[in-house]
């Protein structure tokens, strides 16, 4: 269940960081930020960043006392 909860902050962190770096037309080096188009709307996304951010959030949920 902690992994499912970690998907939300991982997605938000990825979206914000990619939006900032993508607005500057940066690829982000090894993050490989790519523009994606959905019905005339462009947003930037990085699957590498998503995996790292979700893993970080997951670890934080695991170590937090319940």
ABEGO torsion letter per residue (X at the ends): XAAAAAAAAAAAAAAAAAAAAAAAGBAGEAAGBBBBBBGGBBBBBBAAAAAAAAAAAAAAAAABBX
